[in-house]
């Protein structure tokens, strides 16, 4: 008989694994659990998650509890009594009373090399912190935050110019075989969980808007890591003449003006550099003032009529 599973996930990161599991003859996805629809855009229209859209197309029943810590959710899982629950970027903590229900437990695909970067935003913080290597692991969920025993892992380099969306796409695909192999290994008794070393743990908390504010006293390399890591949200931004201004750029190799005060803008022939810490500079490619469209640095300098010594703060 095929393994009966319930799949819990919400964003596009979970889709490659869900598609693969649905295609496996020895695995039966009995139901999909995903977050309720949320209002999006200026019109506030309700929008289904990518996981729900796929499940409906595939004819898989969908359950959307407001809270996993509810009588309704417990009744659902006890009624389903799956062999395993697979959870990938679902968006809620699983309460202890649900953990004991699946025969093989709750299997999570996490986008870091645990115990590093436990938490909600491991991909983003790994890039922001300048990491050059990361990966995905499968683990069995316990009552802690990403503290459960490890099962399978895949490691990969982070490319110097790679953004969070690009790395997320690669890791989502890399996790596809791990999930199926983990389920089969646990079912056959050939996979043995490995406890995490808590002394090596680091954390990746949920992103906040203010995480995107640029500190020009940092080196241009550190600022570039933040630009790469915080796409598409919250993005990176500064203040220009009292207005919020989103910034896209890259380190300038030849920082001729690097001795200037951090945040000082240098514009010449349509090119724009900003002095950063450590005698470095950031070359600005695009900018977007609040309520305006994104423009090139050439378009920005043409319209802004910059004064000598003007700064981003």
Buried (B, 14 or more C-beta within 10 A) or exposed (E): EEBBBBBBBBBBBBBBBBEBBBEBEEBBBBBBBBBEEEEEEEEEEEEBBBBBBBBEEEEBEBBBBEEBBEEEBBEBBEEBEBBBBBBBBBBBEBBEEBBEBBEBBBBBBBBBBBBBBBBBBBBBBBBBBBBEEBBBBBBBBBEEEBBBBBBBBBEBEBEEEBBBBBBBBBBBEBBBEBBBBBBBBBBEEEBEBEEBEEEEBBBBEEBEEEBBBBEBBBBBBBBBBBBBBBBEEBBBBBBBEEEBBBBBBBBBEEBEBBEBEBBBBBBEEEBBBBBBBBEBBBBBBBBBBEEEEEBBBEBBBEEBEBEEEBBBE
